Amino acid sequence: MKYNKYNRRKFLTTVSACTAAGLLMNAIPFSGANAQTNSFSSDEETKNDYLFSPGLIYLNTGTLGPCSRRTIGATKKIWEHLESFPLQFYAEKFAPELAEKTRIIAASFLGCEVDELMMTRSTTDGMNAVVQGLNLKSGDRIITTNQEHEGGLSGWKYLAKYHGVIIDTINIPFEVSDTDKILESINAAITSATKLVSISHVFSSTGLRLPIAEISSLARSKNILCIVDGAQAAGSIKVNVKELGCHAYMASGHKWLMGPKGTGLLYISKDAQDKIHPMQFEDSYNTYNQSTGVGNLPGILGLGTAIEHLTRIGMDKVEQHNISLRNRLYTQLLNTNNLTIVSSPPGALASPLLSCRLPEKIESTKFSPMVLEKHKISFRAVHKQWFNGIRFSTHIFNTEKEVDKVIEIIRKELKS
Ligand SMILES: Cc1ncc(COP(=O)(O)O)c(C=O)c1O
């Protein structure tokens, strides 16, 4: 679309007509070229919504999610519009106003107020914003676990290295069946110098779903903060930050939310905003402000489109689908040669990530690429710092048929 006065007027009219509850795709007149209804029920439709290379079975959303055609279309259109007159786009408030739509959609998705929600580049970025914004001092202590992802940990390590903050690491076994013990360990680790607990909602290592509401409640009772890394939860299972009761929650746009790469969300509850002051949001929590500078606005708008789609399907339904495929993998892989399931059995602790241990003789970092090369099935090799294993992620575009094929191939490849 070429920039001209007519388009601009039309564009502004559409934007101002868009109410807070309005859908982002309606706010971008040139988006949604491939708008399709929820394609949940049929394999054909589901596959068609994405750009997967032919025959690829993608069980790797926990590492990096795919954008749908719809999201790519919306992102591309707005990007093209921006590039037709970059200065105009930013200077005349199109961009800030449009970007705010994503904030509204995302806040509603996570169950918080818009002025508790910020756009970031990733979970790591959101976590680092919180770390930086806390102003912890030498001798202050933070509690975390042995199963955190580097993205949720590196900020704390930085504070330990340069500012003398002390990290207390709770050791949680990989095979856990009782989360009360986790609560007991956290409780036992809290001292008068402890300022916060920093923990994943869903462990990247095993997919264990942590009892965040209980952990938040414990933290609040001890007057410390609960900071939650939601990289493996938002978009994968239903998340309501108010029900969780945590003080801060961060998510990746580019995993389960299936937004453009380099996007993320950060929630800071109103009652923690006087304690956490991220530098990039000093001016305001708005997506585009003086202290953030220019950001990836097409990506942010694309993320709005992606979240809107998940909202339209309904996260209850998404979670149910994802868990049902994961449980199918669990049950069918239970008695497979050379494979031990580490993740929890179907139930409250299960998430759409399923991790399995391989014997040392089968190196996961070789096994995963071999299966990809031979069978076009993509899943993750679990990091060696945790265990030698593989991890499957099941999301809305995956089907029972795909899962059954994966089960058959894994059994075949692990036979001897
Ligand atoms: C639990 C967890 N936290 C953080 C990250 C890093 O996410 P991002 O790349 O969005 O910073 C990951 C990535 O896999 C993760 O699993």
The ligand as a Gaussian input file, in Angstrom:
#p B3LYP/6-31G(d) Opt

LIG

0 1
 C       11.557000     -21.124000      31.212000
 C       12.210000     -20.263000      30.170000
 N       12.571000     -19.011000      30.488000
 C       13.129000     -18.191000      29.592000
 C       13.389000     -18.601000      28.310000
 C       14.005000     -17.662000      27.341000
 O       13.002000     -17.092000      26.557000
 P       13.285000     -15.839000      25.651000
 O       14.135000     -16.302000      24.515000
 O       11.970000     -15.335000      25.211000
 O       13.995000     -14.854000      26.493000
 C       13.052000     -19.911000      27.925000
 C       13.339000     -20.401000      26.583000
 O       13.248000     -21.553000      26.245000
 C       12.444000     -20.749000      28.887000
 O       12.096000     -22.012000      28.595000

